[in-house]
Every structure is written in structure tokens, then in C-alpha cells.
Amino acid sequence: MTSETEAVATPTELVIRPRKVRRVAPVLAVALVAVFVVVGVLLGDTPTGAYFRVADQIAMAGIGLALAAAAMLFTRPRLRADAEGVEVRNIVVTHRFPWALVQEVNFPDGSSWARLELPEDEYVSVMAIQSTDSEHAVKAMRELRAMHARYGTPAPRPKQDEQ
């Protein structure tokens, strides 16, 4: 498998990662580090009357590195689905759900990313399928819905009250 492959479908496994954010985040990270390093260097020569030490300049570069690391967290989202269930890794947290818990896979109008509908009106956002990825997101939703149809259990229909 090459690194260019973003969505891999096999009969038993599906792996989806966002595309656009994985191209934009590294550029943003480099820009943040560059800007904060330049600001740190220029801090030593300010005519404002404030006195900045070398530690302040290093701290500015450190802030740039911390912000760059935070920007790179947006490249982490991934969805992995197989016959047993679906694993959703968003920016920080990873959840694994058996197909029996997933009632529906949808992409609400106006939403930035897809979501898994769970029992009792709960849901989990799937940041790996983002609206900014256009056709890649459409293809990913089709593949994920096909896996849900194959391995998931049909959602129970609401009971009508007898009166």
C-alpha cells in the first residue's frame, strides 16, 4: 500500500483518513513556527521601551512549536471498520463500537463531518470524513454505509403506543 492511498477498501476492512486537512496542517505548522521564530528574533530589538531577554525570545519560538504541534493534531482522524465494528479516532480520543451499537451512519446537512448514530440519541462525530474532501467524503460514506448494511443489525422500529 502506498502512502498516497487515503481510503482502502477490502472485503473485510475499510480505512478512511481525511485528505485536505492532511495537506494544509503541515503547511500551517511550518508557517506558525516561522512566524513565531521571526517574532522572537525581532523581540530583542524593539523601540517600545520594554526589555525582552533571551528567555523571552526562546519562549516565543516555543509557543510557535506548541501551536504547530496543535495544528498537526488535526491530521490524526481516522476511521477503521471491519466485520466486528468500527473504530473512530478523532483528534485526541479513539472509540471502538461493535456494529450492533451503530444504528445509522449519516452526514447531516451543513455538518463539517459525518457521524455514527448510537442508541439513546447519542452520536459520535467521524472527523475522518469531512465535507471539505468532497468526492472523497462521498465515496467514503458509500463504503461505510455498505459495511454498515452488511455487518450492522437493522435499527429497531419505534413501537406504537396502544391506547
N, C-alpha and C positions, 0 to 999 in steps of 0.2 A: 504494500500500500504506500503510495507516495504522500508527501506532506501536502500536496495540492488538493487532495481529496477531502472535502468537507463533510459530505454525507455519504455514508457507506451503507448499502442495503444488502443483506444476505438473507437467505431464507429464515435464519433464526436470530439475527442481531441487526439492530439499527443504531448508528451513532451519528448524532447531529451536533454541529457546532455553528455558531453564528459566523458570518463572513465579513461583513462591512466593519464591525467593531474590531475585529482582529487585524484589520489593515490600518484603522485610524488610531487605535490606542498606542501602538509603539511610536508613531509619529508625534502624537501629543506628549508622550512621556519624554521623548528626546527634546522637544521644544520646551517643556517645563524645566528640565534640568538646565538647558542652555540659558533660558531667561533668568533663572534664579542664580546661576553662577555669574552671569554678567552683572546682575544687580549686586551680588555680593562683592564682586571686584570693584564696582563703582562706589560702594558704600564708604570706602576709605577716603574718597576724595569728594566730599560734599561741602558746599559753602553754606550750609544751613546753621552751622554752629554746634550741631550735635557731634558727639565724639563716638565713633564706631571703632571697636577693636577688631583684631584678627578673629577672635572667637565669634563676633557678630557676623563677620563675613563668611566664616565656615558654617555658621548656623543657617544662613540664607541658602547656601548650597545644599545643606542637609534638608531644609524644607522642600527644595526642588526635588531632591531624591525621594522624599516621602510622598510627595504629590504624584511623582512619576510612578512609584510603586502602586499607589492607589488607582491610577489610571489603568495600569496593567491588570488589575483585578477584573476589569470588565472583559478580559479575554478568556476567563475561566469557564463561563457557562458551557454546559454540555448535557445532552440527553442521550442516555443509553437504554435501549429497550431490547428485551429478548422474550422468550416464551414464558418465563416466570414473572416478569413485571417490567417496570420502568424505573430508571434511576435518573433523577433530576439534580444536576449540580448547577447552582446559581453562583452568585459572586462569592459567597462565603460558605453557605450550608449545602450539604448533599443529603437528599432524601431518596429512599427506595420504597416503591409501592408495588404490591402484587396487583396483577390485572384485576382481581376481584374487587379491589377498592376503587379502581378508576371507573367512574360512571360515564364520563364523557371527555373527549379531547376537543377543545374548541379554541377559536380565536375571535374574541368579541370585537365588534365594530369599534374602531377608534382606539383599540388597545395597542400597546407597543410590542407585546409578546403574547405567545399562546399560553394556555393554562390547562391543567388537568382538574376536572371537576371530581370532587370526592364526596363521600356521604355527609349528610347533615349540613348542606350548603357551604361546605368548605372547598377551597381550591388552592392549588399550588401554581404559581407562575413558572413558565418554562422560558427562561431568558435565552435559551439556545435557539429558539425560533422567534426571530424578531421581524417586525413589519418592515424595517429598513432593508431587509435582504430580499424583498420582492419575490421573484420566481423561486429562489432557493427556499424561502419560507413556505411557499405554496406546495412545492414538491415534498418538503419535509412533513408538512401537515398531512398530505395524502398518504405518505408512507406510514406515519404514526397512526393515523386513523385505520389504515388497513391492518396494522398489527393489533390495534385495539379490537377490531371486528373479529380477527382470527383468534386471539387469545383471551380477550375480556369476556366477562359474563354480561348478558343483557341487563340493562338497568331495570330495577323493579318498577312496575307501573303504580302510580298512586291509587290507593283504594278509595272507592267512592263511599261516602257515608250512607248508611241505610237508615232511613227515617220513616 
